[in-house]
């Protein structure tokens, strides 16, 4: 039963990360000024990178997000990205063209969405969505066409602030350690040999914030690795001396062979 706890949490995280990595569609919304989409700021993202990815100018992006100060994006912040109707084509131009969907809102109809929002005839949307009539239901996902970003050539700004300093686990750990409170712990670490060895650098900890990064050291070999916290250990699941559950890849990186090993860790303290 104890083994299933880690496997379940790990598999759940892996499926989520996998589904996000292959996401190939764009959900857009409409306001009086046109279409837009929303996304969450990830490590390393900058206004310039957003402009390149979505084919908009940096100025237009910043105007749509007035809360952004000095061009600095905050990690996990929700940002708005304007999408021009001219970027939505009714034919798939290449393999990189992503389908664009829109959810029908109250008091909207096929004429309004096609003619007013998109600037095309109703028949085109009917054909794209295999509809025999113009009837729509609130909340219905309507295929508007395909997104093709036209790259606006702008020089990359010098010293543009990023959403996160560093891209490796170690760099992320060092960055958070400079901003948050961390504590040292010494105790027993465990891992399960029959878990997928290619699972990644993940751990479970009793109290560390999910998605934070922990430093794990094997004093015997003087090896330290950095891994992502994907979940918390449920109370009374393991003996008190167990302070961390690691994935096979973490164990391998530490040179650990036995299922139980002596570990020193440095973890982020959960803010109250």
C-alpha positions in Angstrom: 0.0 0.0 0.0 2.9 2.4 0.8 4.4 1.7 -2.6 1.2 2.6 -4.4 1.2 6.1 -2.8 4.3 7.2 -4.6 3.5 5.4 -7.8 0.0 7.0 -7.9 1.3 10.5 -7.3 4.1 10.1 -9.7 1.9 8.7 -12.5 -0.6 11.5 -12.0 2.0 14.1 -12.3 3.6 12.5 -15.4 0.3 12.3 -17.3 -0.4 16.0 -16.5 3.0 17.1 -17.7 2.8 14.9 -20.8 -0.6 16.3 -21.7 0.6 19.9 -21.4 3.7 19.2 -23.4 1.7 17.9 -26.5 -1.0 20.6 -26.3 -1.5 21.8 -29.9 -4.7 23.8 -29.9 -5.5 27.4 -29.0 -8.6 28.5 -27.0 -9.5 32.1 -27.7 -11.8 34.6 -26.1 -13.4 37.8 -27.5 -13.6 41.3 -26.2 -14.6 44.5 -27.9 -11.0 44.9 -29.2 -10.7 41.4 -30.7 -9.6 37.9 -29.9 -7.2 37.0 -27.2 -5.9 33.9 -25.4 -4.5 33.4 -21.9 -1.5 31.4 -20.6 0.6 31.0 -17.5 4.1 32.4 -17.3 6.7 29.6 -17.3 10.4 29.7 -16.3 12.5 31.7 -18.8 9.5 33.4 -20.5 10.0 37.1 -21.5 7.8 39.6 -23.5 10.1 39.2 -26.4 9.7 35.4 -26.5 5.9 35.8 -26.2 6.0 38.2 -29.2 8.0 35.7 -31.3 5.8 32.8 -30.4 2.5 34.5 -31.1 3.5 36.9 -33.9 2.7 40.1 -32.0 4.7 43.1 -31.1 6.1 43.6 -27.7 4.3 46.9 -27.4 0.9 45.2 -28.1 1.6 42.5 -25.6 2.5 45.0 -22.9 -0.6 47.1 -23.6 -2.8 44.1 -23.1 -1.1 43.4 -19.8 -0.8 46.8 -18.0 0.1 45.1 -14.7 3.5 44.1 -16.0 6.1 46.4 -14.5 9.4 47.1 -16.3 8.8 44.2 -18.7 9.3 41.6 -15.9 6.9 38.6 -15.9 6.1 36.9 -12.6 6.3 33.1 -12.5 2.9 31.4 -12.8 1.2 34.8 -13.5 -1.8 34.7 -16.0 -1.0 36.8 -19.0 -3.2 37.9 -22.0 -2.0 37.5 -25.5 -3.9 39.4 -28.3 -4.7 37.2 -31.3 -5.6 39.0 -34.6 -8.3 37.6 -36.7 -5.9 37.8 -39.6 -3.8 35.2 -37.9 -6.7 32.7 -38.0 -6.9 31.0 -41.4 -9.6 28.7 -42.5 -7.1 26.3 -44.1 -4.3 24.5 -42.3 -1.2 26.1 -43.9 1.4 23.6 -42.4 2.0 21.0 -39.7 2.7 23.7 -37.1 -0.7 25.4 -37.6 -2.8 24.9 -34.4 -6.6 24.6 -34.5 -8.3 27.7 -32.9 -11.4 27.1 -30.8 -14.0 29.5 -29.3 -16.6 28.7 -26.7 -20.0 30.1 -27.5 -21.3 32.7 -25.0 -24.8 33.8 -24.1 -26.6 35.9 -26.8 -24.0 34.9 -29.5 -25.0 33.3 -32.8 -23.3 32.0 -35.9 -23.7 35.3 -37.8 -22.1 37.4 -35.0 -19.1 35.1 -34.5 -18.5 34.6 -38.2 -19.2 38.0 -39.6 -18.5 40.4 -36.7 -15.7 38.6 -34.8 -14.0 36.7 -37.6 -14.9 38.5 -40.8 -15.9 35.4 -42.7 -19.2 34.0 -44.0 -21.3 31.7 -41.8 -21.0 28.9 -44.3 -17.3 28.7 -43.8 -17.7 28.0 -40.0 -20.5 25.6 -40.7 -18.2 23.7 -43.1 -15.3 23.7 -40.6 -17.5 22.3 -37.8 -19.5 19.9 -40.0 -22.8 21.6 -39.1 -25.9 21.5 -41.3 -27.4 24.6 -39.8 -26.5 27.7 -37.8 -27.8 26.6 -34.5 -25.4 27.0 -31.6 -25.4 26.0 -27.9 -24.0 28.1 -25.1 -20.6 26.6 -24.2 -20.2 24.8 -27.5 -16.6 24.7 -28.8 -16.5 26.1 -32.3 -13.5 25.6 -34.6 -12.7 29.1 -36.0 -9.7 28.0 -38.1 -6.0 27.5 -37.7 -3.5 29.8 -36.0 -0.4 30.8 -38.0 1.9 33.2 -36.3 3.5 35.8 -38.6 6.8 36.6 -36.9 7.3 40.3 -36.4 10.9 41.1 -36.8 12.1 43.0 -33.7 15.6 43.0 -32.3 15.9 41.1 -29.1 16.2 43.6 -26.2 19.5 43.6 -24.3 19.3 42.4 -20.7 15.5 41.6 -20.9 14.3 40.4 -17.5 13.2 36.8 -17.5 10.4 35.2 -15.5 12.8 32.9 -13.8 16.6 33.0 -13.4 18.1 29.7 -14.7 16.6 26.6 -16.3 18.3 23.7 -14.6 17.0 22.2 -11.3 20.1 23.5 -9.5 19.7 27.0 -10.8 16.0 27.0 -9.9 16.9 25.8 -6.4 19.5 28.5 -6.0 17.1 31.2 -7.2 14.3 30.1 -4.8 16.9 29.7 -2.0 17.7 33.4 -2.4 14.0 34.3 -2.1 12.5 31.8 0.3 13.3 30.2 3.7 14.9 26.7 3.6 15.7 24.2 6.3 18.1 21.3 6.6 17.0 17.8 7.5 18.8 14.5 8.1 17.1 11.1 8.0 16.2 8.1 5.9 15.3 8.3 2.2 13.5 5.5 0.3 12.8 4.6 -3.3 11.0 1.8 -5.1 13.0 -0.2 -7.6 10.1 -1.4 -9.6 9.0 2.2 -10.6 9.7 3.3 -14.1 13.5 4.2 -14.1 12.9 6.9 -16.7 10.4 8.7 -14.4 12.5 11.9 -13.9 14.0 13.8 -11.0 11.1 13.8 -8.6 10.5 13.4 -4.9 7.8 13.4 -2.2 8.3 15.3 1.0 6.0 15.7 4.1 5.7 19.5 4.0 7.7 21.0 1.1 5.6 23.1 -1.3 4.6 21.2 -4.4 6.7 22.3 -7.5 9.5 23.5 -5.3 13.0 22.1 -5.7 14.8 20.1 -3.0 18.6 19.4 -2.7 19.2 15.8 -1.8 22.7 14.6 -0.6 24.1 11.1 -0.2 26.9 11.7 2.4 28.5 8.3 1.7 29.4 9.3 -1.9 29.3 13.1 -1.3 26.8 13.4 -4.1 24.1 16.1 -4.3 21.3 16.2 -6.8 18.3 18.6 -7.2 14.7 17.3 -7.8 11.2 18.6 -8.1 8.6 18.1 -5.3 5.6 16.5 -7.0 3.6 15.8 -3.9 3.5 15.5 -0.1 3.8 12.3 1.9 0.5 11.5 3.6 0.8 11.5 7.5 1.7 8.1 9.1 2.5 6.5 5.8 6.1 5.7 6.7 8.1 5.5 9.9 9.1 8.9 11.4 12.7 8.5 10.3 11.7 8.6 6.6 12.1 12.2 5.4 11.9 11.8 1.7 10.7 9.4 -1.1 12.7 9.7 -4.3 12.3 8.5 -7.9 14.6 5.8 -9.3 16.4 8.5 -11.4 17.2 10.4 -8.2 18.4 7.3 -6.5 20.6 6.4 -9.5 22.1 9.9 -9.6 22.9 9.6 -5.9 24.6 6.2 -6.4 22.0 4.5 -4.1 21.5 0.8 -4.4 19.5 -0.1 -1.3 15.8 0.8 -1.0 16.6 2.7 2.2 19.5 5.1 2.5 20.9 7.9 4.7 20.1 11.3 3.3 20.7 15.0 4.0 18.2 17.4 2.4 17.6 21.1 2.1 13.9 21.9 1.5 11.8 25.0 1.2 9.6 25.9 4.2 5.9 26.2 3.4 4.7 29.8 4.0 1.8 30.1 6.5 
